[in-house]
Amino acid sequence: MSELAGTPHAAASHTGAGSMDATATKAGPGRSGLAGFASRHGIYLFLIALIVVSGIVAPSFLRGDNISNMLMQMAPLGIVVIGQTFVILVRGLDLSVSSVMATAAVAATSFSGTNADLPAVLGLGLAIGLGTGLANGLLITKRRVSPFLATLATMIVLQGIRFAWTQGAPSGSVPPLLRTVGSQAFYGVPYNLMVMVVLAVVFGLVLHASTFGRKVYITGGNPLTARLVGIGADRVTIACYMISGGLAAIAGLVLSGFVGIVDNWVGRGFELDSIVAAVIGGVALSGGRGSIPGALAGAAILTVVFNAVLLFGLPVQFQIIIKGAVIILAAAFYMRRAH
């Protein structure tokens, strides 16, 4: 058993370095220099190139206020992407994140709307997110429901609960401190971006520098090996879904502060955007490979593209077309790397 334990842990450590490193390893030892650097850091080079090209085509793109606005828009998506990364690494996906975001936001505004309510707001929001994640994890691991159907079901259930609670017309106000965090900046640096960075560092350490993180990679990379070495794959999977749900709730609260009003559809579309961002960033849909920095780079790419579409004077509908094209390209790129 000790011999078995050594091999997957070493493999997990290698995988934890990120999808780009795994790609470089597959390419063979002869791949070095510029080609090897591009292979390992291609997603970041593409992001830089995209920013440069957008700035050339539309000079207003690089204005300080536009960059601050993009960072503010990216932060809620980035928070969701962190959680979605955990789920995809264990061969799953979470379609319920947008509904968790909206439900947490609606619950947050059902109080008096003062800063004194913030502890209750955060507590209720996290309870909704963690509870949804627990339900998703149990359905998938104990009842063997597919991740798609399980998270789709919880998404619909939450929608029904939310509309029953609000009668289709939510009312209330966002606490002032939440408004500040969601829509204000400190010398051009958005507060919600600071929240995202802190969460990225914390969960990055959990994923890339802890025993639990190694278990996540082993469970996603080879569930059979995980069971052979005594890893509770079901518990790891449930924990990943709870992380995704909890972070989605936080993102919903942050986004409600950005929007500033009560909305039954806060976070709509984030379920697909977060999956696309993670895949663009090198998180393998087959599980066991990917990193949080790469996934956040994918979120940044989506944000830059959507912003550039508007600055280029193109109709907003082009965002939907581009999103579909990005999904196709990401899937094609993933399939090419898999072979």
Stockholm file with secondary structure:
# STOCKHOLM 1.0

chainA/1-339         MSELAGTPHAAASHTGAGSMDATATKAGPGRSGLAGFASRHGIYLFLIALIVVSGIVAPSFLRGDNISNMLMQMAPLGIVVIGQTFVILVRGLDLSVSSVMATAAVAATSFSGTNADLPAVLGLGLAIGLGTGLANGLLITKRRVSPFLATLATMIVLQGIRFAWTQGAPSGSVPPLLRTVGSQAFYGVPYNLMVMVVLAVVFGLVLHASTFGRKVYITGGNPLTARLVGIGADRVTIACYMISGGLAAIAGLVLSGFVGIVDNWVGRGFELDSIVAAVIGGVALSGGRGSIPGALAGAAILTVVFNAVLLFGLPVQFQIIIKGAVIILAAAFYMRRAH
#=GR chainA/1-339 SS CHHHHHHHHHHHHHHTTCHHHHHHHHHCTTCCHHHHHHHHHHHHHHHHHHHHHHHHHCGGGGSHHHHHHHHHHHHHHHHHHHHHHHHHHTTCCCTTHHHHHHHHHHHHTTSCSSGGGHHHHHHHHHHHHHHHHHHHHHHHHTSCCCHHHHHHHHHHHHHHHHHHHHTTCCCCCCCHHHHHHHHCEETTEEHHHHHHHHHHHHHHHHHHSSHHHHHHHHHHHCHHHHHHTTCCHHHHHHHHHHHHHHHHHHHHHHHHHHHCSCCTTTTTTHHHHHHHHHHHTTCCTTSSCCCHHHHHHHHHHHHHHHHHHHHTTCCTHHHHHHHHHHHHHHHHHHHHHHC
#=GC SS_cons         CHHHHHHHHHHHHHHTTCHHHHHHHHHCTTCCHHHHHHHHHHHHHHHHHHHHHHHHHCGGGGSHHHHHHHHHHHHHHHHHHHHHHHHHHTTCCCTTHHHHHHHHHHHHTTSCSSGGGHHHHHHHHHHHHHHHHHHHHHHHHTSCCCHHHHHHHHHHHHHHHHHHHHTTCCCCCCCHHHHHHHHCEETTEEHHHHHHHHHHHHHHHHHHSSHHHHHHHHHHHCHHHHHHTTCCHHHHHHHHHHHHHHHHHHHHHHHHHHHCSCCTTTTTTHHHHHHHHHHHTTCCTTSSCCCHHHHHHHHHHHHHHHHHHHHTTCCTHHHHHHHHHHHHHHHHHHHHHHC
//
